[in-house]
């Protein structure tokens, strides 16, 4: 489900122009004040709905380069090797 409104290309109208895009509404909204989720379409009876919340993690402390950072992401990147083409 999409939480944001998106523009979708519509092949049937304005083939060579962004004017052919149509706006598709978000599938749900979330109100952080009440922790309420409102679905655009009601699911069928006995449908299981699972909510997954993704939480981002900053790769570095502000002002520190990734090469000098000590965390699992930086260590993973530093452990890999790459060969430059000749």
Secondary structure, DSSP 8 states (H G I E B T S, - for coil): --SS-EEEE-TTS-TTSGGGEEEE--SEEEETTTTEEEESS---TT------------SS-TT--GGG--SHHHHHHHH-------
